């Protein structure tokens, strides 16, 4: 049993009395106080608008002040009082409150009420956030554009009023949970910010093409409408007008600005071209370069907005949105834009800018991948936004449970669950590679990104105990010509291994000669046993994204190129890990790698069979020749 349950059992075992707000205190309506009255110092004040935007459950300091002369005209807030908003633009915010816990008296103004009482102020403030209160508030709120709750109606609110000791314990629990929730929400928000940066990185990486992709002007691949011209007549209602303010990074924000045009003027305003779902919008000024996709057709488009629509069989609108958001295009846009303080671009200049246009299949894959990333970052139903939302709902559940007293006088509490974040840098790198493989069929990577590179060493050859009767295979650079290493010419002992810097590498390791006489440098082999090598060999231990035999066959075909990048002249040049790590190779998905390996392995076997078969065939032909020769030259001796 928790301490709270014990207190409830002791002080209110039969339940808690519900009282009307007017029975436990007095509501006083505020007056005056405008933002122009604020001073840098003086008497602390709380403006009703700040309760929405700044203050939480309680406050012990104010962010604003007024002069003593102004303060005398305003209503006083004593320590322990609640300051409650009486008006708002929505029912959710009306009657939000803050408990004043500062040491000095402060003042408040119009659109606010002061509640004076003898209860725990934080307990009451928490109650004003609860679902119990919200259900009552909805019934007493009036108004459409401005929602209002009068003191007379608010006084009738029913409040559970347990003994002060119970109130204090509830406050203690909720304070703790509020702090934990705030910390976790901050962590998740930081993680979400990191995910968004990661998403931007992936987007920019996906839209930076290593291969030869055609570049085309926007005017050649899009139908477009520039809505620059006369400002349309506005109205209080009608058709929603999408302005540059509404266009964000990839979506239309219908809350940031709400402007309308009369419905009967819609056809005339949009006579240049009506928007369709899927059309892509880009702003030309204030701000320049914001991009969104039309998600509903019943909108009008304002000045400083250009509508783009990809031409059939050339450009997908979904891909167009992402390429316009990419760093590649944004850099081109800003370079072409004019203005020092406020950047802007003419529609004609914008349409001359070019974008990479891959095949429709690649465009679809890019859009699919980036749509999924976008949902994880922004959709409230999945990913971290969902986790943050879940934490808020969990907090609300705890709060409402604590403030709901059943007839038996029991509270509802559950154990807190904790989440842990793990470091996934390697996973993220591999995920990016797989993503690019999915979209383009292959990705160009550096060997060091998919393999661990290791060099060997040679134990002291003057010490017999390092070599004599050794059982650890030790490979020299001259043996790479064997191609598939099933055995080595030399072995070292355990003591020789421990007293040198050579390293054992597993079977299916690709080795390449870093140096060597004549044609050795640049040759590659693949091991079929565990072994160690000398210092003239580099061992490449493959990670999860690359098949060893694929790497072996690829590097085997790059012999001349590998020798060309060696340091030094043709006789004494050498490769190094520094040169090999950044060496770039094409990397298809594992399934494709495996197919390539199977084909090349068959060719290799065929060549080996011919090479081994021809000498035997030649030898047989020689014997056959010798037989016939001898037969032909063997005559029956003439008698007499």
C-alpha positions as CSV (number, residue, x, y, z in Angstrom):
1,X,0.0,0.0,0.0
2,X,1.4,3.4,-1.0
3,X,1.6,6.3,1.4
4,X,-1.3,8.0,-0.4
5,X,-3.5,5.0,0.1
6,X,-2.6,5.0,3.8
7,X,-3.5,8.7,4.1
8,X,-6.8,8.2,2.3
9,X,-7.6,5.2,4.6
10,X,-6.7,7.2,7.6
11,X,-8.4,10.6,6.8
12,X,-11.1,9.8,4.4
13,X,-11.9,6.0,4.3
14,X,-15.4,6.6,3.2
15,X,-14.5,8.8,0.3
16,X,-13.9,12.5,-0.4
17,X,-16.5,15.3,-0.3
18,X,-17.0,17.2,-3.5
19,X,-17.6,20.9,-3.0
20,X,-18.4,23.8,-5.3
21,X,-15.5,26.1,-6.1
22,X,-17.5,29.0,-4.6
23,X,-17.7,27.1,-1.3
24,X,-14.0,26.8,-0.7
25,X,-12.9,30.3,-1.9
26,X,-13.6,33.5,-3.7
27,X,-13.3,34.5,-7.4
28,X,-12.3,38.1,-8.2
29,X,-12.3,39.4,-11.8
30,X,-9.1,41.2,-12.9
31,X,-9.1,44.5,-14.7
32,X,-6.8,46.5,-17.0
33,X,-3.1,45.6,-17.7
34,X,-2.0,45.8,-21.2
35,X,1.4,44.8,-22.6
36,X,2.3,48.5,-23.1
37,X,2.2,48.9,-19.3
38,X,5.2,46.6,-18.8
39,X,8.4,48.0,-17.3
40,X,11.8,46.5,-16.9
41,X,11.4,46.3,-13.1
42,X,8.8,47.2,-10.4
43,X,5.9,45.1,-9.2
44,X,5.6,41.6,-10.7
45,X,2.6,41.0,-12.9
46,X,1.0,38.1,-14.8
47,X,-0.7,38.9,-18.1
48,X,-3.5,36.4,-19.0
49,X,-1.8,35.6,-22.3
50,X,1.4,34.5,-20.5
51,X,-0.6,31.7,-18.8
52,X,-1.1,30.1,-22.2
53,X,2.5,30.5,-23.4
54,X,4.8,30.6,-20.4
55,X,3.6,29.5,-17.1
56,X,2.9,26.0,-15.9
57,X,1.2,24.6,-12.7
58,X,2.8,27.2,-10.5
59,X,5.2,30.2,-10.5
60,X,7.4,31.9,-7.9
61,X,8.8,34.6,-10.3
62,X,7.1,36.7,-12.9
63,X,8.6,37.5,-16.3
64,X,6.9,40.9,-16.5
65,X,6.6,44.0,-14.3
66,X,4.6,47.2,-14.0
67,X,5.3,50.5,-12.1
68,X,4.0,50.9,-8.6
69,X,1.6,53.5,-9.8
70,X,0.1,51.1,-12.4
71,X,0.0,48.3,-9.8
72,X,-2.2,50.4,-7.5
73,X,-4.9,50.3,-10.2
74,X,-4.8,46.5,-10.7
75,X,-6.1,43.6,-8.7
76,X,-3.6,42.0,-6.2
77,X,-2.5,38.4,-6.2
78,X,-1.4,37.1,-2.9
79,X,1.0,34.1,-2.3
80,X,-1.2,31.0,-2.7
81,X,-3.8,32.5,-5.0
82,X,-4.6,31.1,-8.4
83,X,-4.6,33.3,-11.5
84,X,-7.2,31.8,-14.0
85,X,-7.8,32.9,-17.6
86,X,-11.4,33.7,-18.3
87,X,-11.2,34.0,-22.1
88,X,-9.4,32.2,-24.9
89,X,-9.7,31.4,-28.6
90,X,-10.4,27.8,-27.8
91,X,-12.1,25.8,-25.1
92,X,-8.9,23.9,-24.3
93,X,-7.1,27.1,-23.1
94,X,-9.9,28.9,-21.3
95,X,-9.6,28.6,-17.5
96,X,-6.0,27.6,-17.6
97,X,-4.4,28.7,-14.3
98,X,-1.2,29.2,-12.4
99,X,-0.7,29.0,-8.7
100,X,1.3,32.0,-7.4
101,X,3.9,30.8,-4.9
102,X,6.2,33.8,-4.8
103,X,7.0,35.6,-1.5
104,X,5.6,39.0,-2.6
105,X,2.2,40.1,-3.8
106,X,1.9,40.7,-7.6
107,X,-0.9,42.0,-9.8
108,X,-2.9,40.7,-12.8
109,X,-5.4,42.3,-15.2
110,X,-8.3,41.8,-17.5
111,X,-9.3,38.4,-19.0
112,X,-8.1,36.8,-15.7
113,X,-9.6,35.8,-12.4
114,X,-8.0,35.5,-9.0
115,X,-9.1,32.7,-6.8
116,X,-8.5,33.1,-3.0
117,X,-8.8,30.0,-0.8
118,X,-7.3,28.0,2.0
119,X,-6.5,24.7,0.1
120,X,-3.2,23.5,-1.3
121,X,-2.7,25.9,-4.3
122,X,-0.8,23.4,-6.4
123,X,-3.5,20.7,-5.8
124,X,-6.1,23.1,-7.1
125,X,-3.9,24.1,-10.1
126,X,-3.5,20.4,-11.0
127,X,-7.2,19.9,-10.7
128,X,-7.8,22.7,-13.3
129,X,-5.7,20.5,-15.7
130,X,-7.8,17.4,-15.1
131,X,-10.4,15.7,-17.3
132,X,-12.9,16.1,-14.5
133,X,-12.6,19.8,-14.7
134,X,-12.6,19.9,-18.5
135,X,-15.9,18.0,-18.7
136,X,-17.5,20.7,-16.5
137,X,-15.8,23.6,-18.3
138,X,-17.1,22.6,-21.7
139,X,-20.7,22.9,-20.4
140,X,-20.2,26.4,-19.0
141,X,-18.0,27.9,-21.8
142,X,-19.8,30.2,-24.3
143,X,-18.7,32.0,-27.5
144,X,-17.5,31.0,-31.0
145,X,-14.4,33.0,-31.9
146,X,-13.7,34.0,-28.3
147,X,-14.5,31.5,-25.6
148,X,-15.5,32.9,-22.2
149,X,-16.2,31.4,-18.8
150,X,-17.7,33.9,-16.2
151,X,-16.8,33.8,-12.5
152,X,-20.4,33.1,-11.7
153,X,-20.4,29.9,-13.7
154,X,-16.9,28.9,-12.6
155,X,-18.0,29.1,-9.0
156,X,-20.4,26.2,-9.6
157,X,-17.5,23.8,-10.5
158,X,-17.4,20.6,-8.3
159,X,-14.0,20.0,-6.8
160,X,-12.9,16.9,-4.8
161,X,-11.6,18.4,-1.5
162,X,-9.6,15.8,0.5
163,X,-7.8,16.8,3.7
164,X,-4.7,18.9,3.3
165,X,-2.4,16.1,4.1
166,X,-3.9,14.0,1.2
167,X,-3.7,17.1,-1.1
168,X,0.0,17.5,-0.2
169,X,0.8,13.9,-0.9
170,X,-1.0,14.1,-4.3
171,X,1.0,17.3,-5.1
172,X,4.2,15.5,-4.2
173,X,3.5,12.6,-6.5
174,X,2.4,14.8,-9.4
175,X,5.3,17.2,-9.0
176,X,7.7,14.2,-9.2
177,X,5.9,12.7,-12.2
178,X,5.7,16.1,-13.9
179,X,9.5,16.5,-13.6
180,X,10.1,13.0,-14.9
181,X,7.7,13.5,-17.8
182,X,9.3,16.8,-18.6
183,X,12.8,15.3,-18.6
184,X,11.7,12.4,-20.8
185,X,9.8,14.6,-23.1
186,X,12.9,16.8,-23.5
187,X,15.0,13.8,-24.2
188,X,12.6,12.5,-26.7
189,X,12.2,15.9,-28.3
190,X,16.0,16.1,-28.6
191,X,16.0,12.6,-30.1
192,X,13.3,13.7,-32.5
193,X,15.4,16.7,-33.5
194,X,18.3,14.4,-34.1
195,X,16.1,12.0,-36.2
196,X,14.9,15.0,-38.3
197,X,18.5,15.9,-39.0
198,X,19.3,12.3,-39.8
199,X,16.3,12.3,-42.1
200,X,17.6,15.4,-43.8
201,X,21.0,13.7,-44.2
202,X,19.4,10.6,-45.7
203,X,17.3,12.7,-48.0
204,X,20.2,14.8,-49.2
205,X,22.3,11.6,-49.6
206,X,19.6,9.9,-51.6
207,X,19.2,12.9,-53.8
208,X,22.9,13.3,-54.5
209,X,23.6,10.9,-57.4
210,X,27.0,9.3,-57.8
211,X,25.9,7.8,-61.2
212,X,25.2,9.5,-64.4
213,X,21.7,11.0,-64.1
214,X,20.2,13.4,-66.6
215,X,19.7,17.0,-65.4
216,X,16.7,18.8,-66.8
217,X,15.2,22.3,-66.3
218,X,12.1,22.6,-64.2
219,X,10.3,24.2,-67.2
220,X,11.0,21.1,-69.3
221,X,9.7,18.6,-66.8
222,X,6.9,20.5,-65.1
223,X,3.7,22.3,-65.9
224,X,3.6,25.4,-63.8
225,X,1.6,28.4,-62.7
226,X,3.0,31.6,-61.2
227,X,0.3,33.3,-59.1
228,X,2.2,36.6,-58.9
229,X,-0.1,39.5,-59.5
230,X,-3.0,41.4,-57.8
231,X,-3.7,40.5,-54.2
232,X,-7.2,38.9,-54.0
233,X,-9.9,40.3,-51.9
234,X,-10.0,38.6,-48.4
235,X,-13.0,37.5,-46.3
236,X,-13.7,36.1,-42.9
237,X,-14.7,32.7,-44.3
238,X,-14.9,31.0,-47.7
239,X,-12.1,29.2,-49.5
240,X,-8.8,28.8,-47.5
241,X,-6.0,30.9,-49.0
242,X,-2.6,29.2,-48.9
243,X,0.0,31.9,-48.6
244,X,3.8,31.7,-48.3
245,X,3.3,31.6,-44.5
246,X,1.4,28.3,-44.7
247,X,4.1,26.5,-46.8
248,X,6.6,24.8,-44.5
249,X,9.3,22.1,-45.1
250,X,7.2,19.6,-47.1
251,X,3.7,20.3,-45.9
252,X,0.9,23.0,-45.6
253,X,0.4,24.3,-42.1
254,X,-3.2,25.4,-42.0
255,X,-2.8,26.9,-38.5
256,X,0.1,29.3,-39.0
257,X,-2.0,31.7,-41.0
258,X,-5.7,31.6,-41.7
259,X,-6.9,33.7,-44.6
260,X,-9.9,33.2,-46.9
261,X,-11.3,34.5,-50.1
262,X,-15.0,34.6,-51.0
263,X,-16.2,31.4,-52.6
264,X,-17.8,33.3,-55.4
265,X,-14.5,34.8,-56.5
266,X,-12.6,31.5,-56.4
267,X,-12.8,30.8,-60.2
268,X,-11.7,34.3,-61.0
269,X,-8.7,34.2,-58.6
270,X,-7.6,30.8,-59.8
271,X,-8.2,31.3,-63.5
272,X,-4.5,30.6,-64.3
273,X,-4.8,27.1,-63.0
274,X,-6.7,25.2,-60.3
275,X,-4.7,23.3,-57.7
276,X,-5.0,19.5,-57.6
277,X,-4.0,17.1,-54.8
278,X,-0.4,16.2,-55.3
279,X,0.7,19.4,-56.9
280,X,3.9,20.8,-55.5
281,X,4.1,24.4,-54.2
282,X,7.3,26.5,-53.8
283,X,7.6,30.0,-52.3
284,X,9.5,32.7,-54.2
285,X,9.9,35.2,-51.4
286,X,9.4,35.7,-47.6
287,X,10.4,32.9,-47.3
288,X,12.1,31.8,-50.4
289,X,12.3,28.1,-51.2
290,X,9.8,26.6,-48.8
291,X,8.1,23.6,-50.4
292,X,4.8,21.8,-49.8
293,X,2.5,19.3,-51.5
294,X,-1.2,20.1,-52.0
295,X,-3.2,17.7,-49.8
296,X,-6.7,19.0,-50.5
297,X,-8.1,20.6,-53.6
298,X,-10.5,23.1,-52.0
299,X,-7.8,25.8,-51.5
300,X,-6.7,28.9,-53.3
301,X,-3.1,29.9,-53.8
302,X,-1.7,33.4,-53.1
303,X,1.0,35.5,-54.5
304,X,4.7,34.5,-54.0
305,X,3.6,30.8,-54.6
306,X,4.4,28.8,-57.8
307,X,2.5,25.6,-58.5
308,X,4.4,22.8,-60.2
309,X,3.1,19.6,-61.6
310,X,5.4,16.9,-63.0
311,X,4.8,16.0,-66.7
312,X,3.4,12.5,-67.2
313,X,6.0,9.7,-67.8
314,X,8.8,12.1,-66.9
315,X,8.5,13.3,-63.3
316,X,6.6,12.1,-60.3
317,X,5.2,14.9,-58.0
318,X,6.3,13.0,-54.9
319,X,9.9,12.9,-56.1
320,X,9.6,16.6,-57.2
321,X,8.7,17.6,-53.6
322,X,11.7,15.9,-52.2
323,X,14.2,17.0,-54.8
324,X,13.1,20.7,-54.2
325,X,13.6,20.2,-50.5
326,X,17.1,18.7,-51.0
327,X,20.2,20.6,-50.1
328,X,21.3,20.1,-53.7
329,X,18.4,22.2,-55.1
330,X,18.2,24.6,-52.2
331,X,21.9,25.6,-52.8
332,X,21.1,26.2,-56.4
333,X,18.0,28.2,-55.5
334,X,19.8,30.4,-53.0
335,X,22.7,31.0,-55.5
336,X,20.1,32.2,-58.1
337,X,18.0,34.3,-55.7
338,X,18.6,38.0,-55.2
339,X,18.4,40.3,-52.3
340,X,20.6,40.8,-49.2
341,X,18.1,41.0,-46.3
342,X,15.2,39.1,-47.9
343,X,16.0,36.6,-50.6
344,X,13.7,36.3,-53.5
345,X,13.6,34.7,-57.0
346,X,11.6,35.4,-60.1
347,X,9.5,32.6,-61.5
348,X,11.3,32.7,-64.8
349,X,14.6,32.3,-63.1
350,X,13.3,29.5,-60.9
351,X,12.1,27.5,-63.9
352,X,15.5,27.7,-65.5
353,X,17.0,25.8,-62.6
354,X,17.7,22.1,-63.3
355,X,17.1,19.0,-61.2
356,X,18.4,15.4,-61.6
357,X,15.7,13.2,-63.2
358,X,16.3,9.5,-62.7
359,X,14.0,6.8,-64.1
360,X,10.4,6.7,-62.8
361,X,11.2,3.5,-60.9
362,X,14.0,5.2,-59.0
363,X,11.9,8.3,-58.4
364,X,9.2,6.0,-56.9
365,X,11.6,4.2,-54.6
366,X,13.2,7.5,-53.4
367,X,9.7,8.9,-52.7
368,X,8.6,5.7,-50.8
369,X,11.7,5.8,-48.6
370,X,11.5,9.5,-47.8
371,X,7.8,9.3,-47.2
372,X,8.4,6.7,-44.6
373,X,11.1,8.7,-42.9
374,X,8.9,11.8,-42.9
375,X,6.1,9.8,-41.2
376,X,8.5,8.5,-38.5
377,X,9.6,12.1,-37.8
378,X,6.3,13.9,-38.0
379,X,3.3,11.5,-37.8
380,X,1.7,11.6,-34.3
381,X,0.7,7.9,-34.7
382,X,4.1,6.4,-35.1
383,X,7.8,6.9,-34.1
384,X,9.0,9.5,-31.6
385,X,6.1,11.9,-32.0
386,X,3.9,9.1,-30.9
387,X,6.1,8.4,-28.0
388,X,6.0,12.0,-26.8
389,X,2.3,12.0,-27.2
390,X,2.1,8.8,-25.3
391,X,4.1,10.3,-22.4
392,X,1.7,13.2,-22.3
393,X,-1.3,10.9,-22.2
394,X,0.4,8.8,-19.5
395,X,1.0,11.9,-17.4
396,X,-2.7,12.9,-17.8
397,X,-3.8,9.4,-16.8
398,X,-1.7,9.6,-13.6
399,X,-2.9,13.1,-12.8
400,X,-6.6,12.3,-13.4
401,X,-6.2,9.0,-11.4
402,X,-4.8,10.8,-8.5
403,X,-7.5,13.4,-8.6
404,X,-10.4,10.9,-8.9
405,X,-11.5,9.6,-5.5
406,X,-13.7,6.6,-5.6
407,X,-16.3,5.8,-3.0
408,X,-13.9,3.4,-1.3
409,X,-11.3,6.1,-1.1
410,X,-8.7,4.3,-3.2
411,X,-6.4,5.8,-5.7
412,X,-5.3,4.2,-9.0
413,X,-1.6,4.0,-9.5
414,X,0.7,2.0,-11.7
415,X,4.4,1.5,-11.9
416,X,6.4,3.9,-13.9
417,X,8.1,2.5,-17.0
418,X,11.4,3.7,-18.2
419,X,12.7,3.9,-21.7
420,X,16.4,3.6,-22.7
421,X,18.1,4.9,-25.8
422,X,20.9,2.9,-27.4
423,X,23.7,4.0,-29.6
424,X,23.1,2.7,-33.2
425,X,25.7,4.6,-35.2
426,X,26.9,1.4,-37.1
427,X,23.3,0.3,-37.7
428,X,22.4,3.7,-39.1
429,X,25.4,3.6,-41.5
430,X,24.4,0.1,-42.7
431,X,20.8,1.2,-43.0
432,X,21.8,4.0,-45.3
433,X,23.8,1.7,-47.5
434,X,20.8,-0.7,-47.7
435,X,18.5,2.1,-48.4
436,X,20.7,3.4,-51.4
437,X,20.9,-0.2,-52.6
438,X,17.2,-0.5,-52.6
439,X,16.7,2.7,-54.6
440,X,19.6,2.6,-57.1
441,X,20.4,-1.1,-57.2
442,X,23.9,-0.5,-55.9
443,X,25.8,2.0,-53.9
444,X,29.5,3.1,-54.1
445,X,31.3,2.6,-50.8
446,X,34.8,2.7,-49.5
447,X,36.3,-0.6,-48.6
448,X,36.9,0.7,-45.1
449,X,33.2,1.2,-44.6
450,X,32.4,-2.5,-45.1
451,X,35.6,-4.3,-44.1
452,X,38.1,-4.3,-41.3
453,X,41.6,-4.0,-42.7
454,X,44.5,-5.7,-40.9
455,X,48.2,-6.0,-41.6
456,X,50.4,-8.9,-40.4
457,X,54.0,-9.3,-39.3
458,X,56.9,-11.6,-39.4
459,X,58.2,-13.2,-36.2
460,X,62.0,-13.0,-35.7
461,X,63.4,-15.5,-38.2
462,X,66.6,-15.9,-36.1
463,X,64.7,-17.5,-33.3
464,X,64.0,-21.2,-34.1
465,X,61.5,-21.5,-31.3
466,X,59.2,-19.1,-33.2
467,X,59.2,-21.4,-36.3
468,X,60.3,-24.9,-35.6
469,X,57.4,-27.4,-35.3
470,X,55.0,-24.5,-35.6
471,X,51.3,-25.3,-36.2
472,X,49.8,-21.8,-37.0
473,X,49.5,-21.2,-40.7
474,X,51.5,-18.1,-41.8
475,X,51.1,-16.6,-45.2
476,X,53.7,-14.7,-47.2
477,X,53.0,-12.3,-50.0
478,X,54.4,-14.7,-52.6
479,X,51.7,-17.2,-51.9
480,X,48.8,-15.0,-53.1
481,X,49.2,-16.5,-56.5
482,X,47.5,-19.6,-55.2
483,X,44.3,-17.6,-55.3
484,X,42.4,-19.8,-52.9
485,X,44.5,-20.4,-49.8
486,X,43.9,-23.9,-48.4
487,X,47.3,-24.3,-46.9
488,X,50.5,-22.2,-46.3
489,X,54.2,-22.9,-47.0
490,X,55.2,-21.8,-43.5
491,X,54.0,-22.2,-39.9
492,X,54.8,-20.4,-36.7
493,X,54.6,-21.5,-33.1
494,X,52.4,-20.2,-30.3
495,X,55.3,-18.4,-28.8
496,X,56.2,-16.9,-32.1
497,X,52.6,-15.7,-32.6
498,X,52.5,-14.1,-29.1
499,X,55.9,-12.3,-29.6
500,X,54.9,-10.7,-32.9
501,X,52.2,-8.3,-34.0
502,X,50.7,-10.6,-36.6
503,X,47.0,-11.4,-36.3
504,X,44.9,-14.5,-36.9
505,X,42.2,-13.8,-39.5
506,X,39.2,-16.1,-40.1
507,X,38.4,-18.2,-43.2
508,X,36.9,-16.2,-46.1
509,X,39.3,-13.3,-45.6
510,X,40.4,-11.4,-48.7
511,X,44.2,-10.8,-48.7
512,X,46.0,-8.4,-51.0
513,X,49.7,-8.1,-51.5
514,X,50.9,-4.6,-50.5
515,X,54.4,-5.2,-51.8
516,X,56.5,-7.8,-53.5
517,X,58.8,-8.5,-56.3
518,X,57.7,-8.3,-59.9
519,X,54.0,-8.8,-60.4
520,X,53.1,-9.8,-56.8
521,X,52.0,-6.3,-55.6
522,X,48.2,-5.9,-56.1
523,X,47.4,-9.6,-56.4
524,X,44.5,-10.9,-54.3
525,X,43.6,-14.2,-52.8
526,X,40.8,-15.6,-50.5
527,X,41.5,-17.8,-47.5
528,X,39.8,-21.0,-46.7
529,X,41.5,-21.6,-43.4
530,X,42.3,-19.5,-40.3
531,X,45.8,-18.0,-40.7
532,X,48.0,-15.1,-40.1
533,X,50.1,-13.1,-42.6
534,X,53.3,-11.2,-43.0
535,X,53.5,-7.4,-43.1
536,X,53.4,-7.3,-46.9
537,X,49.8,-8.5,-46.9
538,X,46.6,-6.7,-46.0
539,X,43.8,-8.9,-44.7
540,X,40.2,-7.6,-45.4
541,X,37.7,-9.1,-43.0
542,X,34.3,-8.5,-44.5
543,X,31.3,-7.2,-42.6
544,X,27.6,-8.1,-42.9
545,X,27.0,-6.1,-46.1
546,X,29.6,-7.6,-48.4
547,X,30.4,-11.2,-49.4
548,X,34.1,-12.1,-49.2
549,X,34.0,-13.8,-52.6
550,X,32.4,-10.8,-54.2
551,X,35.2,-8.6,-52.9
552,X,37.8,-11.1,-54.0
553,X,36.4,-11.3,-57.6
554,X,36.0,-7.5,-57.8
555,X,39.6,-6.7,-56.6
556,X,41.0,-9.6,-58.7
557,X,39.7,-7.7,-61.8
558,X,41.3,-4.4,-60.6
559,X,44.9,-5.7,-60.5
560,X,46.3,-3.0,-62.9
561,X,44.3,-0.2,-61.2
562,X,45.5,-1.2,-57.8
563,X,49.1,-1.3,-59.0
564,X,48.6,2.2,-60.5
565,X,47.6,3.8,-57.2
566,X,50.6,2.3,-55.4
567,X,53.2,4.6,-53.8
568,X,56.6,4.9,-55.4
569,X,57.9,3.8,-58.8
570,X,56.9,0.6,-60.7
571,X,59.7,-1.5,-59.1
572,X,59.6,-0.5,-55.5
573,X,56.1,0.9,-55.2
574,X,53.7,-0.3,-52.5
575,X,50.1,-0.3,-51.4
576,X,49.0,0.6,-47.8
577,X,46.0,0.6,-45.6
578,X,45.8,4.4,-46.1
579,X,45.4,3.8,-49.8
580,X,43.0,0.8,-49.6
581,X,40.5,2.0,-46.9
582,X,39.1,4.8,-49.2
583,X,39.3,2.6,-52.3
584,X,35.8,2.7,-53.8
585,X,33.8,-0.3,-54.9
586,X,30.3,-0.8,-56.2
587,X,28.2,-2.7,-53.7
588,X,24.9,-4.3,-54.8
589,X,22.5,-6.0,-52.3
590,X,23.7,-9.3,-50.9
591,X,21.3,-11.3,-53.2
592,X,22.9,-9.7,-56.3
593,X,26.4,-10.2,-54.9
594,X,25.6,-13.9,-54.4
595,X,24.4,-14.2,-58.0
596,X,27.6,-12.6,-59.3
597,X,29.7,-14.9,-57.2
598,X,28.0,-18.0,-58.4
599,X,28.5,-17.0,-62.1
600,X,32.2,-16.1,-61.6
601,X,32.8,-19.2,-59.5
602,X,31.6,-21.4,-62.4
603,X,33.8,-19.6,-64.9
604,X,36.8,-20.0,-62.5
605,X,36.1,-23.7,-62.2
606,X,35.8,-24.1,-66.0
607,X,39.1,-22.3,-66.5
608,X,40.8,-24.4,-63.9
609,X,39.4,-27.6,-65.4
610,X,40.7,-26.6,-68.9
611,X,44.1,-25.7,-67.4
612,X,44.4,-29.0,-65.6
613,X,42.8,-31.0,-68.4
614,X,44.9,-29.7,-71.4
615,X,48.3,-31.1,-70.2
616,X,46.7,-34.5,-69.7
617,X,45.1,-34.3,-73.1
618,X,48.4,-33.3,-74.6
619,X,50.2,-36.1,-72.8
620,X,47.7,-38.6,-74.1
621,X,48.0,-37.3,-77.7
622,X,51.8,-37.6,-77.3
623,X,51.5,-41.2,-76.3
624,X,49.1,-41.8,-79.1
625,X,51.4,-40.1,-81.5
626,X,54.4,-42.1,-80.2
627,X,52.3,-45.3,-80.6
628,X,51.4,-44.5,-84.1
629,X,54.9,-43.3,-84.9
630,X,56.4,-46.4,-83.6
631,X,53.8,-48.4,-85.2
632,X,54.3,-46.7,-88.5
633,X,58.1,-47.0,-88.2
634,X,57.9,-50.6,-87.1
635,X,58.3,-52.7,-90.2
636,X,58.3,-56.4,-90.6
637,X,61.9,-57.4,-91.3
638,X,62.4,-58.9,-94.8
639,X,64.0,-62.3,-94.8
640,X,66.6,-63.6,-97.1
